């Protein structure tokens, strides 16, 4: 996706250990979001290890800068309804509910060979933030 210009992959390192990651998509992966709000960058699959050390916030800041470089005035993300801690972090950083209900995040769990082991459909809050 990165080579095709559809995403930017962000990696955070602590020495030689991967401390976090995030994908910045050039447009939302959710049809409902694109239909109602148009195309704008979206953070996906944010992970920080270990959590609570500021790595997630640093990655979010970098994702926002990436979106600005793409010429965007807004960035979005989906957060699982059960992930209250992440939602509080996003809200503290200026993200707000988009006001159009939940989105469903469909994703596959695969084995190392790429065989789909399980398909997931998680209800998520969708949040946006102006980044001008």
N, C-alpha and C positions, 0 to 999 in steps of 0.2 A: 504494500500500500504506500509506503514511503517513497519508493522509486517511481510510482505512478503519480505522485503528487497529491495523494488522497489523505495522507496522514504524516505526522511527525512523531517519532518515538523519542521519548525523553527518558534518560537513565540517570540515576543518582548513585554515586559510589562513595563508600567509606573505605579508604585504602583500596584494597583489591576486592572487597566484598560489595555486591550489589545491595544498595540500601533502599532503593525505590525505583518506581517506573510509572509511566503514564503514556497513553497515546492521545495525541491531539488530532482529532479528525477534522478535515476541512469543512465538513457539513455534518449535521446530526444524522445518526444512524436510524432515527425514529421518523417514519413517514409522517406521523401525526404532527410532530414538531416542525418538520420542513413545510408542511401544508399550512400550518397556522402562523408560523413566525418567519418563514423563509430559511435560506441557507446561511449558517454562521458556524464557527468552530465549536467543537464539543470535546470535553475531556472524557476519556474512557479508560477503565481499568487502572485507576490510581491505586498504587500500593506503596506503603512505606514500612520498612523493617529495621528496627522494631518501631511500632507506632508510638506516638507521644514524644518524639525527640525533635520535632520541627522539620523533619524531612518532607512530610506531606505538604506542609505549608510552603516550603521552598519549591517543591515541584509544581504546586498550583501557581505560584508566582511566575515560574518559568513558562508554564502553559499559557498564562494570560499574556505574557510578553510575546510568545509565539503567535497567538491569535492576533495581537496588534500588528505584528509584522506582516500578517496575511491581509491586513487592511480591515479587520473586523472591528465593530464597535460593541460587540456582545459576545459572550462565551456561555456555553451551557454544559450541564452534566446531569446524569441520572444517579440517584442514590437509593439503594434498596430500602423499602419502608421499615425494615427491621434494624437498619444501621443508624440508630439515633445519634451515636457519637460522631459519625462522619457528617451527618446533617447539621449538627450543632457547629462543627468546624466550618463548614461551608457558609452557614448563616453568619457566623462571626466574621468571616472574610468578605461579606457583602453579597452573598448569593441569596436570591429570593425565589419562592415558588412561582412557577410560570402562570398559574391560575387556570389551567385547562385540564386538571385531573391527572391521574396516574398514567405512566407509560409502562409497557411491558418489555422487559429486557430479555430477549431470547439469546441463549448462548449454549454452546456444546462443550461437554467435558470429553477430552480425547486421550487416548493412550499415546505413548511415544511414537507409534507408527502412524498416528493420525486417524485411527479408527474411532468413530463417535461411540462413547460409552453411555452417555446420558445427555438428553436435551433438557435445558432448564428454561423456565419462563417465570421471571421474577418481577412482581409489581414494584415500581419505583416512583419516587417523587422526582419531578423534573425541576431543576433550578437554573436560573440564569443570572448573569451579572453584566452590567454595562462596564466596558473597559476602555472607554475613550481617553 
